[in-house]
Amino acid sequence: MAKIKICLDAGHYGKYYNQSPANTKYYESEMMWKLHLLLKKHLEAYGIEVVTTRSSIDKDMDLTTRGKTAQGCNLFLSLHSNAVGDRVNEKVDYPIALVPISGKGDELGKKLADCVQKTMGTQQDGRIEARRGSNGDYYGVIRGATAIGVVGIILEHSFHTNTKAVNWLMNANNLEKLAQAEADLLAAHFGATKKVKWYRVQAGAFARKDYAEAQCNALQKAGFNAIIVEGE
């Protein structure tokens, strides 16, 4: 199978962009920066190559240039949280994937939006939307990715104008869970599987067998497959 390569974009630059009116400690730029690094980690665990549009949260880039960073990739994915104006709105919480007008990102976009809905537990279902501009795709990052033959998707992780949604996103464990769920979905979509690592803990290398068992348990908790083998 050919190497899978995905370009991740953390959306807005800077730490303090798009503050939530529902919880003023939340900034879209900061939270999506954290999420894209977690997603990168989980995708790489599948052997997927990941490139990011920006090396620093403080680096600004032109929209189309960000999209074109995905040259040679299977997907450009930009992570965001949405907003309804600048006030709290508890009625709207749907995740949405903004996809190319070509229709090429419809299937994956719907899968991603549904994944966010299921993981976050939003009241409203995930959906997709394609928006046409005067020059093709309305959104610059999608337009940039399309120009180099790559499917570009903007994934809105519910609304930071919704109290429940924004508080969920601010929980570090939830953010990790979200990144894992999205990585699992993308890996399944592109046919990537994790390479299983086995560790053999040599009982004879320890003064006592319970020390070997403790080492084996530690490896298993870290996500590795480990067994104890007898002998020197």
Secondary structure, 3 states (H helix, E strand, C coil): CCCCEEEEECCCCCCCCCECCCCCCCEHHHHHHHHHHHHHHHHHCCCCEEEECCCCCCCCCCHHHHHHCCCCCCEEEEEEEECCCCCCCCCCCCCEEEECCCCCCHHHHHHHHHHHHHHHCCCCCCEEEECEECCEECCHHHHHHHHCCCCEEEEEEEECCCHHHHHHHCCHHHHHHHHHHHHHHHHHHHCCCCCCCEEEEEHHHCCCHHHHHHHHHHHHHCCCEEEEECCC
